[in-house]
Amino acid sequence: MQKTILSALIILCLSSSVLAASRTLNGINENEQLGMMAGLALACNAGAKLDDYELIASRLLANTAQTNAEQRQAERQYAEAKFKAYK
């Protein structure tokens, strides 16, 4: 009985840790992660593949934002992270 309770507590702690880690990667939000990938692709001269990625990323940013202000902020975070990764 005690092993079952202990196992359940360990699983609960691990799953909450995984969920928290999946939300951010070392304090970097999803918009910045998308921008970093775009910057790396730009640095590698990805060409047409980068255009497809940018289109998908812009739709994702537009669809996840609830207001225009949130969308502008997300696009700014994306662009700043892209620039940092490229230089």
The first five atom37 places (N, CA, C, CB, O) and aatype in JSON, in Angstrom:
{
  "aatype": [12, 5, 11, 16, 9, 10, 15, 0, 10, 9, 9, 10, 4, 10, 15, 15, 15, 19, 10, 0, 0, 15, 1, 16, 10, 2, 7, 9, 2, 6, 2, 6, 5, 10, 7, 12, 12, 0, 7, 10, 0, 10, 0, 4, 2, 0, 7, 0, 11, 10, 3, 3, 18, 6, 10, 9, 0, 15, 1, 10, 10, 0, 2, 16, 0, 5, 16, 2, 0, 6, 5, 1, 5, 0, 6, 1, 5, 18, 0, 6, 0, 11, 13, 11, 0, 18, 11],
  "atom_mask": [
    [1, 1, 1, 1, 1],
    [1, 1, 1, 1, 1],
    [1, 1, 1, 1, 1],
    [1, 1, 1, 1, 1],
    [1, 1, 1, 1, 1],
    [1, 1, 1, 1, 1],
    [1, 1, 1, 1, 1],
    [1, 1, 1, 1, 1],
    [1, 1, 1, 1, 1],
    [1, 1, 1, 1, 1],
    [1, 1, 1, 1, 1],
    [1, 1, 1, 1, 1],
    [1, 1, 1, 1, 1],
    [1, 1, 1, 1, 1],
    [1, 1, 1, 1, 1],
    [1, 1, 1, 1, 1],
    [1, 1, 1, 1, 1],
    [1, 1, 1, 1, 1],
    [1, 1, 1, 1, 1],
    [1, 1, 1, 1, 1],
    [1, 1, 1, 1, 1],
    [1, 1, 1, 1, 1],
    [1, 1, 1, 1, 1],
    [1, 1, 1, 1, 1],
    [1, 1, 1, 1, 1],
    [1, 1, 1, 1, 1],
    [1, 1, 1, 0, 1],
    [1, 1, 1, 1, 1],
    [1, 1, 1, 1, 1],
    [1, 1, 1, 1, 1],
    [1, 1, 1, 1, 1],
    [1, 1, 1, 1, 1],
    [1, 1, 1, 1, 1],
    [1, 1, 1, 1, 1],
    [1, 1, 1, 0, 1],
    [1, 1, 1, 1, 1],
    [1, 1, 1, 1, 1],
    [1, 1, 1, 1, 1],
    [1, 1, 1, 0, 1],
    [1, 1, 1, 1, 1],
    [1, 1, 1, 1, 1],
    [1, 1, 1, 1, 1],
    [1, 1, 1, 1, 1],
    [1, 1, 1, 1, 1],
    [1, 1, 1, 1, 1],
    [1, 1, 1, 1, 1],
    [1, 1, 1, 0, 1],
    [1, 1, 1, 1, 1],
    [1, 1, 1, 1, 1],
    [1, 1, 1, 1, 1],
    [1, 1, 1, 1, 1],
    [1, 1, 1, 1, 1],
    [1, 1, 1, 1, 1],
    [1, 1, 1, 1, 1],
    [1, 1, 1, 1, 1],
    [1, 1, 1, 1, 1],
    [1, 1, 1, 1, 1],
    [1, 1, 1, 1, 1],
    [1, 1, 1, 1, 1],
    [1, 1, 1, 1, 1],
    [1, 1, 1, 1, 1],
    [1, 1, 1, 1, 1],
    [1, 1, 1, 1, 1],
    [1, 1, 1, 1, 1],
    [1, 1, 1, 1, 1],
    [1, 1, 1, 1, 1],
    [1, 1, 1, 1, 1],
    [1, 1, 1, 1, 1],
    [1, 1, 1, 1, 1],
    [1, 1, 1, 1, 1],
    [1, 1, 1, 1, 1],
    [1, 1, 1, 1, 1],
    [1, 1, 1, 1, 1],
    [1, 1, 1, 1, 1],
    [1, 1, 1, 1, 1],
    [1, 1, 1, 1, 1],
    [1, 1, 1, 1, 1],
    [1, 1, 1, 1, 1],
    [1, 1, 1, 1, 1],
    [1, 1, 1, 1, 1],
    [1, 1, 1, 1, 1],
    [1, 1, 1, 1, 1],
    [1, 1, 1, 1, 1],
    [1, 1, 1, 1, 1],
    [1, 1, 1, 1, 1],
    [1, 1, 1, 1, 1],
    [1, 1, 1, 1, 1]
  ],
  "atom_positions": [
    [[0.82, -1.19, 0.0], [0.0, 0.0, 0.0], [0.87, 1.26, 0.0], [-0.94, -0.01, 1.21], [0.6, 2.21, -0.74]],
    [[1.9, 1.26, 0.83], [2.77, 2.42, 0.92], [3.57, 2.61, -0.36], [3.71, 2.29, 2.12], [3.85, 3.73, -0.78]],
    [[3.96, 1.47, -0.99], [4.69, 1.56, -2.25], [3.82, 2.18, -3.34], [5.19, 0.18, -2.68], [4.31, 2.94, -4.17]],
    [[2.56, 1.84, -3.35], [1.63, 2.37, -4.34], [1.48, 3.88, -4.17], [0.26, 1.68, -4.24], [1.51, 4.63, -5.15]],
    [[1.31, 4.32, -2.95], [1.16, 5.75, -2.67], [2.45, 6.48, -3.02], [0.78, 5.98, -1.18], [2.41, 7.56, -3.61]],
    [[3.59, 5.91, -2.64], [4.87, 6.52, -2.95], [5.09, 6.61, -4.46], [6.0, 5.74, -2.29], [5.56, 7.62, -4.97]],
    [[4.75, 5.55, -5.17], [4.88, 5.54, -6.63], [3.98, 6.6, -7.27], [4.54, 4.15, -7.19], [4.39, 7.29, -8.2]],
    [[2.77, 6.71, -6.76], [1.84, 7.71, -7.29], [2.36, 9.12, -7.06], [0.46, 7.54, -6.65], [2.24, 9.97, -7.94]],
    [[2.94, 9.37, -5.9], [3.5, 10.69, -5.61], [4.7, 11.0, -6.5], [3.92, 10.77, -4.14], [4.86, 12.13, -6.97]],
    [[5.54, 10.01, -6.74], [6.7, 10.22, -7.6], [6.25, 10.52, -9.03], [7.62, 8.99, -7.58], [6.77, 11.43, -9.67]],
    [[5.29, 9.77, -9.52], [4.76, 9.99, -10.87], [4.13, 11.38, -10.97], [3.72, 8.91, -11.24], [4.3, 12.06, -11.97]],
    [[3.42, 11.78, -9.95], [2.79, 13.11, -9.94], [3.85, 14.21, -9.98], [1.9, 13.27, -8.7], [3.71, 15.18, -10.72]],
    [[4.88, 14.06, -9.19], [5.96, 15.07, -9.19], [6.68, 15.12, -10.52], [6.97, 14.78, -8.07], [6.97, 16.2, -11.04]],
    [[6.97, 13.97, -11.09], [7.67, 13.93, -12.37], [6.82, 14.51, -13.5], [8.06, 12.5, -12.71], [7.32, 15.25, -14.35]],
    [[5.53, 14.18, -13.5], [4.67, 14.69, -14.57], [4.5, 16.21, -14.48], [3.3, 14.0, -14.53], [4.44, 16.89, -15.51]],
    [[4.42, 16.75, -13.27], [4.31, 18.19, -13.14], [5.6, 18.87, -13.55], [3.94, 18.58, -11.71], [5.57, 19.97, -14.11]],
    [[6.73, 18.25, -13.29], [8.02, 18.8, -13.73], [8.14, 18.79, -15.24], [9.17, 18.01, -13.11], [8.64, 19.74, -15.83]],
    [[7.69, 17.72, -15.86], [7.73, 17.63, -17.32], [6.81, 18.66, -17.94], [7.33, 16.22, -17.79], [7.19, 19.3, -18.93]],
    [[5.63, 18.85, -17.39], [4.71, 19.85, -17.92], [5.29, 21.25, -17.79], [3.37, 19.77, -17.21], [5.16, 22.06, -18.71]],
    [[5.9, 21.55, -16.68], [6.49, 22.87, -16.49], [7.66, 23.09, -17.45], [6.96, 23.04, -15.03], [7.83, 24.19, -17.98]],
    [[8.45, 22.06, -17.68], [9.59, 22.18, -18.6], [9.12, 22.3, -20.04], [10.52, 20.98, -18.45], [9.78, 22.96, -20.85]],
    [[8.02, 21.67, -20.39], [7.55, 21.73, -21.76], [6.96, 23.09, -22.1], [6.52, 20.65, -22.01], [6.92, 23.46, -23.28]],
    [[6.52, 23.84, -21.12], [5.96, 25.16, -21.37], [7.05, 26.14, -21.8], [5.24, 25.68, -20.12], [6.83, 26.95, -22.7]],
    [[8.19, 26.08, -21.17], [9.3, 26.96, -21.53], [10.58, 26.15, -21.56], [9.43, 28.14, -20.55], [10.73, 25.18, -20.82]],
    [[11.48, 26.56, -22.39], [12.78, 25.92, -22.49], [13.79, 26.9, -21.91], [13.12, 25.53, -23.97], [14.23, 27.82, -22.6]],
    [[14.15, 26.69, -20.66], [15.08, 27.59, -19.96], [14.62, 29.04, -20.01], [16.47, 27.48, -20.57], [15.43, 29.94, -20.24]],
    [[13.34, 29.28, -19.8], [12.82, 30.64, -19.76], [12.53, 31.24, -21.12], [0.0, 0.0, 0.0], [12.2, 32.42, -21.2]],
    [[12.63, 30.46, -22.18], [12.38, 30.96, -23.53], [10.98, 30.52, -23.93], [13.46, 30.44, -24.55], [10.65, 29.34, -23.89]],
    [[10.14, 31.49, -24.31], [8.78, 31.12, -24.68], [8.71, 30.6, -26.11], [7.84, 32.32, -24.5], [9.7, 30.62, -26.84]],
    [[7.54, 30.16, -26.51], [7.37, 29.53, -27.82], [7.68, 30.5, -28.96], [5.94, 29.01, -27.96], [8.26, 30.1, -29.97]],
    [[7.3, 31.76, -28.82], [7.56, 32.74, -29.86], [9.06, 32.9, -30.09], [6.92, 34.1, -29.49], [9.52, 32.99, -31.23]],
    [[9.81, 32.94, -29.01], [11.25, 33.08, -29.12], [11.88, 31.82, -29.69], [11.86, 33.39, -27.76], [12.85, 31.9, -30.45]],
    [[11.35, 30.65, -29.34], [11.86, 29.4, -29.9], [11.65, 29.36, -31.41], [11.18, 28.19, -29.23], [12.55, 28.96, -32.15]],
    [[10.48, 29.79, -31.86], [10.21, 29.84, -33.3], [11.17, 30.81, -33.99], [8.76, 30.26, -33.57], [11.69, 30.51, -35.06]],
    [[11.4, 31.96, -33.37], [12.31, 32.94, -33.94], [13.75, 32.45, -33.99], [0.0, 0.0, 0.0], [14.46, 32.7, -34.97]],
    [[14.18, 31.75, -32.96], [15.52, 31.2, -32.95], [15.73, 30.21, -34.08], [15.81, 30.54, -31.61], [16.77, 30.21, -34.74]],
    [[14.74, 29.36, -34.31], [14.84, 28.4, -35.4], [14.9, 29.1, -36.75], [13.67, 27.42, -35.37], [15.64, 28.68, -37.64]],
    [[14.12, 30.17, -36.91], [14.14, 30.93, -38.16], [15.49, 31.61, -38.35], [13.01, 31.97, -38.17], [16.01, 31.64, -39.47]],
    [[16.05, 32.14, -37.31], [17.37, 32.77, -37.39], [18.46, 31.79, -37.77], [0.0, 0.0, 0.0], [19.34, 32.11, -38.57]],
    [[18.4, 30.6, -37.21], [19.37, 29.57, -37.56], [19.22, 29.14, -39.02], [19.23, 28.36, -36.64], [20.2, 28.93, -39.72]],
    [[17.98, 28.99, -39.45], [17.72, 28.63, -40.85], [18.2, 29.72, -41.79], [16.23, 28.35, -41.08], [18.74, 29.43, -42.86]],
    [[18.01, 30.97, -41.4], [18.48, 32.11, -42.21], [20.0, 32.11, -42.29], [17.97, 33.44, -41.62], [20.57, 32.36, -43.36]],
    [[20.66, 31.83, -41.18], [22.12, 31.79, -41.16], [22.66, 30.65, -42.03], [22.61, 31.62, -39.72], [23.75, 30.75, -42.58]],
    [[21.89, 29.58, -42.16], [22.31, 28.44, -42.99], [21.85, 28.57, -44.43], [21.78, 27.15, -42.4], [22.03, 27.65, -45.23]],
    [[21.26, 29.71, -44.78], [20.79, 29.97, -46.14], [19.79, 28.89, -46.59], [21.99, 30.03, -47.11], [19.99, 28.24, -47.62]],
    [[18.73, 28.72, -45.82], [17.75, 27.67, -46.07], [16.87, 27.93, -47.28], [16.89, 27.5, -44.86], [16.27, 26.98, -47.81]],
    [[16.75, 29.16, -47.74], [16.03, 29.45, -48.97], [14.53, 29.24, -48.88], [0.0, 0.0, 0.0], [13.87, 29.78, -47.99]],
    [[13.98, 28.44, -49.79], [12.53, 28.24, -49.9], [11.96, 27.56, -48.66], [12.21, 27.41, -51.13], [10.81, 27.82, -48.28]],
    [[12.73, 26.71, -48.04], [12.25, 26.05, -46.82], [12.0, 27.08, -45.72], [13.26, 24.99, -46.33], [11.07, 26.94, -44.94]],
    [[12.84, 28.11, -45.67], [12.66, 29.17, -44.67], [11.37, 29.94, -44.96], [13.87, 30.13, -44.67], [10.66, 30.32, -44.03]],
    [[11.06, 30.16, -46.22], [9.81, 30.85, -46.57], [8.6, 30.08, -46.08], [9.72, 31.06, -48.09], [7.66, 30.66, -45.54]],
    [[8.63, 28.76, -46.26], [7.53, 27.92, -45.76], [7.44, 27.99, -44.24], [7.72, 26.46, -46.22], [6.35, 28.09, -43.69]],
    [[8.58, 27.93, -43.58], [8.62, 28.0, -42.12], [8.07, 29.33, -41.64], [10.06, 27.8, -41.61], [7.28, 29.37, -40.69]],
    [[8.47, 30.42, -42.28], [8.0, 31.75, -41.88], [6.48, 31.86, -42.04], [8.7, 32.85, -42.73], [5.81, 32.45, -41.2]],
    [[5.95, 31.28, -43.11], [4.5, 31.31, -43.32], [3.77, 30.55, -42.21], [4.15, 30.7, -44.69], [2.78, 31.04, -41.67]],
    [[4.26, 29.38, -41.89], [3.64, 28.58, -40.83], [3.78, 29.29, -39.48], [4.29, 27.17, -40.77], [2.82, 29.32, -38.71]],
    [[4.94, 29.84, -39.21], [5.17, 30.53, -37.93], [4.26, 31.76, -37.8], [6.65, 30.96, -37.8], [3.71, 32.01, -36.73]],
    [[4.09, 32.51, -38.89], [3.24, 33.7, -38.81], [1.78, 33.31, -38.57], [3.35, 34.53, -40.09], [1.08, 34.0, -37.83]],
    [[1.32, 32.23, -39.18], [-0.05, 31.76, -38.94], [-0.21, 31.28, -37.5], [-0.43, 30.63, -39.92], [-1.23, 31.52, -36.87]],
    [[0.8, 30.6, -36.99], [0.75, 30.12, -35.61], [0.69, 31.28, -34.63], [1.96, 29.24, -35.31], [-0.09, 31.26, -33.68]],
    [[1.51, 32.3, -34.86], [1.51, 33.47, -33.99], [0.16, 34.19, -34.06], [2.64, 34.44, -34.37], [-0.36, 34.64, -33.04]],
    [[-0.41, 34.29, -35.24], [-1.69, 34.98, -35.41], [-2.83, 34.19, -34.76], [-1.99, 35.19, -36.89], [-3.74, 34.79, -34.18]],
    [[-2.79, 32.89, -34.85], [-3.89, 32.07, -34.33], [-3.83, 31.87, -32.82], [-3.89, 30.73, -35.0], [-4.86, 31.62, -32.19]],
    [[-2.66, 31.98, -32.23], [-2.58, 31.78, -30.78], [-2.82, 33.05, -29.99], [-1.22, 31.21, -30.42], [-3.13, 32.99, -28.8]],
    [[-2.67, 34.2, -30.63], [-2.9, 35.48, -29.93], [-4.4, 35.76, -29.84], [-2.17, 36.64, -30.65], [-5.14, 35.53, -30.79]],
    [[-4.83, 36.26, -28.69], [-6.24, 36.56, -28.49], [-6.59, 37.98, -28.89], [-6.62, 36.33, -27.05], [-7.74, 38.26, -29.23]],
    [[-5.62, 38.87, -28.86], [-5.87, 40.26, -29.24], [-4.78, 40.71, -30.22], [-5.91, 41.19, -27.99], [-3.76, 40.05, -30.37]],
    [[-5.02, 41.84, -30.86], [-4.02, 42.38, -31.77], [-2.75, 42.76, -31.04], [-4.58, 43.59, -32.51], [-1.65, 42.59, -31.56]],
    [[-2.89, 43.26, -29.83], [-1.72, 43.64, -29.04], [-0.86, 42.41, -28.71], [-2.16, 44.34, -27.74], [0.37, 42.48, -28.77]],
    [[-1.49, 41.31, -28.36], [-0.76, 40.07, -28.09], [-0.06, 39.58, -29.34], [-1.71, 38.98, -27.55], [1.07, 39.08, -29.28]],
    [[-0.71, 39.72, -30.48], [-0.11, 39.28, -31.74], [1.12, 40.14, -32.07], [-1.15, 39.37, -32.89], [2.16, 39.61, -32.49]],
    [[1.02, 41.44, -31.89], [2.17, 42.32, -32.13], [3.33, 41.99, -31.19], [1.76, 43.79, -31.96], [4.49, 41.98, -31.61]],
    [[3.0, 41.71, -29.94], [4.04, 41.36, -28.98], [4.7, 40.03, -29.37], [3.46, 41.26, -27.55], [5.92, 39.9, -29.29]],
    [[3.9, 39.06, -29.78], [4.44, 37.76, -30.19], [5.33, 37.91, -31.42], [3.3, 36.77, -30.47], [6.39, 37.29, -31.5]],
    [[4.9, 38.73, -32.38], [5.71, 38.95, -33.58], [7.01, 39.67, -33.25], [4.91, 39.76, -34.61], [8.05, 39.4, -33.86]],
    [[6.97, 40.57, -32.29], [8.19, 41.27, -31.87], [9.16, 40.3, -31.2], [7.85, 42.43, -30.9], [10.36, 40.33, -31.48]],
    [[8.64, 39.45, -30.31], [9.49, 38.45, -29.66], [10.11, 37.52, -30.7], [8.67, 37.64, -28.63], [11.29, 37.18, -30.61]],
    [[9.32, 37.12, -31.67], [9.78, 36.26, -32.75], [10.91, 36.93, -33.53], [8.62, 35.9, -33.7], [11.96, 36.33, -33.77]],
    [[10.69, 38.19, -33.92], [11.68, 38.9, -34.73], [12.97, 39.15, -33.96], [11.1, 40.22, -35.21], [14.06, 39.02, -34.52]],
    [[12.86, 39.51, -32.68], [14.06, 39.75, -31.87], [14.88, 38.47, -31.71], [13.67, 40.31, -30.5], [16.1, 38.49, -31.81]],
    [[14.19, 37.35, -31.45], [14.89, 36.07, -31.28], [15.52, 35.64, -32.6], [13.93, 34.99, -30.76], [16.6, 35.06, -32.61]],
    [[14.84, 35.9, -33.7], [15.37, 35.55, -35.03], [16.66, 36.35, -35.29], [14.32, 35.84, -36.15], [17.65, 35.79, -35.75]],
    [[16.63, 37.63, -34.98], [17.8, 38.48, -35.19], [18.96, 38.02, -34.31], [17.46, 39.94, -34.89], [20.1, 37.94, -34.79]],
    [[18.69, 37.73, -33.04], [19.75, 37.29, -32.12], [20.38, 35.99, -32.59], [19.2, 37.12, -30.7], [21.59, 35.83, -32.52]],
    [[19.56, 35.05, -33.07], [20.07, 33.77, -33.52], [20.86, 33.92, -34.82], [18.94, 32.79, -33.71], [21.82, 33.18, -35.06]],
    [[20.46, 34.87, -35.65], [21.14, 35.05, -36.94], [22.51, 35.69, -36.77], [20.29, 35.9, -37.87], [23.47, 35.31, -37.44]],
    [[22.6, 36.68, -35.88], [23.9, 37.37, -35.76], [24.82, 36.59, -34.9], [23.73, 38.76, -35.2], [25.96, 37.02, -34.68]]
  ]
}
